[in-house]
Amino acid sequence: MEKSYYNPKDLKKFGDIADFEPKLAEKFFDYYGEVFKEGALTAREKSLIALAVAHTEMCPYCIDAYTEDALSKGISEAQMMEAVHVGAAIKSGATLVHGVQMMNKVKKQSM
């Protein structure tokens, strides 16, 4: 089996980022905790958003963490996959809409 740069065991070490910079880590984790508290969005909704973003950012640690989080919140496989498709659609659309910039440049150069 090939070795991967991604080591699932490293996810449990996320808190260790405080070892090299405790003050900034504390600020980050305080912020992170506040973001995921219930508010205008439910914890379930935030979990689905996080799962979709984890996929568009292609972060295996985040994908693992938010898949587990979603499952713990009773989110179904179909709901998770639909969220991933929403993320993929937005990522694709963002790529394609930048094609307008390319088209504008081509038209300008052709004048």
Protein Blocks (a to p, Z undefined) as FASTA:
>chain_A
ZZdfbdfklmmmmmmmmmmommlmmmmmmmmmmmmpccfbcfklmmmmmmmmmmmnopak
lmmmmmmmmmmnopafklmmmmmmmmmmmmmmmmmmmmmmmmmmmmmmmZZ
